[in-house]
């Protein structure tokens, strides 16, 4: 008869196995869906999109307001010349010069008039929608979808190995087995790899290290279990 601790291990292992299996299935569905979206983007005939019309805009840039206006972007604000300023937002970049404002290489507007002050400038702009770089838009969309695809794939791999650990624990007569130790080591390594791929996500990396440490604890328990069985 199983003792209460082993019953708890089996029960929790079974519950986690079910949850990780459901999450894994969702990841597979998401992975396939993202692939379909990526194929759609790559094969979409951008030349069929026709843009026309003009735009008028007024942009005011003040150094004192940068932290307030752009809260989440990584930017650099500096005076380019007497009338031009440059703002780098994320990796796309918005460049304002004397005669042009370029938005991430996708679209540009003409600078018709500039009014400068001690800490900024006001730009009066005009643009033609027909000058949108549709190829650049397609490339950026494709890259964003590809990044999502890699993230979902990494999550699916992590869940796959997590499920193997939980499935083994859900039916084991003792947690101190070589199979359990092997699966835990693989799971810990995958967690660390996932944390690195996710941009050095320290919480995930630490969780992976904790699983690895537990794997070696279980390995020691497995050795003791084997010695005990051999003695008996």
C-alpha positions, -999 to +999 in steps of 0.1 A: +000+000+000+013+034-009+020+058+019+005+094+020+036+110+006+037+088-025+000+093-030+005+130-029+034+127-054+013+106-078-017+130-074+002+162-080+021+146-108-011+135-125-027+170-122+005+187-135+007+161-163-029+169-174-023+207-172+010+205-191-006+183-218-034+208-224-009+237-225+013+217-250-017+211-272-025+248-272+011+255-281+010+231-311-023+247-323-007+281-319+025+270-337+005+257-367-016+288-368+015+311-367+030+291-395-001+296-416+000+334-409+037+335-418+030+317-451+002+341-457+024+371-452+052+358-474+029+349-502+006+380-500+009+401-532+018+435-517+018+451-551-020+446-551-023+472-523-028+506-537-023+536-514-031+572-523-037+605-507-017+631-488-012+639-451-004+671-432+010+669-397+026+691-370+052+674-347+065+691-317+096+677-300+107+689-266+136+674-247+119+680-213+089+660-223+106+629-238+103+607-206+066+615-205+057+612-241+076+580-248+073+559-217+083+524-229+106+531-259+144+530-259+152+564-274+181+588-279+175+625-282+202+648-295+206+679-316+216+668-351+222+703-365+207+737-361+172+726-371+171+688-371+167+663-343+170+625-341+149+602-320+157+565-320+127+545-309+134+508-303+152+494-333+130+511-359+142+547-355+124+579-363+148+604-379+139+641-383+163+661-404+160+695-421+139+683-450+126+648-441+112+627-413+118+590-418+097+565-399+115+532-395+124+530-432+087+525-440+075+560-448+089+595-450+073+629-448+086+662-462+095+689-436+080+721-449+087+744-420+107+742-388+103+765-357+130+760-331+132+769-295+158+765-267+148+729-259+130+716-290+114+722-324+081+722-342+079+705-376+052+711-402+051+680-424+034+668-456+035+633-469+022+611-497+007+577-487+018+563-521+054+565-508+048+537-482+075+510-486+052+480-488+081+456-490+095+469-458+061+465-441+060+429-453+095+422-440+088+437-406+055+418-402+072+385-413+100+391-388+076+397-359+056+366-367+089+346-369+098+358-335+065+347-322+069+313-338+103+308-321+088+318-288+059+293-291+082+265-303+105+271-273+075+270-249+062+238-266+096+221-261+096+231-224+061+218-218+069+185-236+098+177-212+078+190-182+050+166-191+075+137-192+086+145-156+050+148-144+038+117-162+066+097-146+058+110-111+021+104-116+026+066-117+058+059-100+062+035-070+091+056-059+104+090-072+139+078-069+144+062-103+169+067-131+141+077-155+129+104-132+164+118-127+171+117-164+138+135-173+144+161-146+179+169-158+166+173-194+137+195-181+161+217-161+184+221-191+155+230-213+142+256-188+176+273-187+178+273-225+143+288-226+153+315-202+183+324-223+163+324-256+136+346-239+163+373-234+181+362-202+149+358-183+164+353-148+133+338-132+132+310-157+170+304-156+169+302-118+139+278-120+159+256-144+189+256-120+165+246-092+152+217-112+187+206-120+196+208-083+166+187-074+176+162-102+209+156-085+192+153-051+169+127-066+200+110-082+215+108-047+183+094-034+183+068-062+218+057-052+207+053-016+175+034-027+197+010-048+221+004-020+192-003+004+176-027-021+209-045-026+214-047+012+180-063+017 
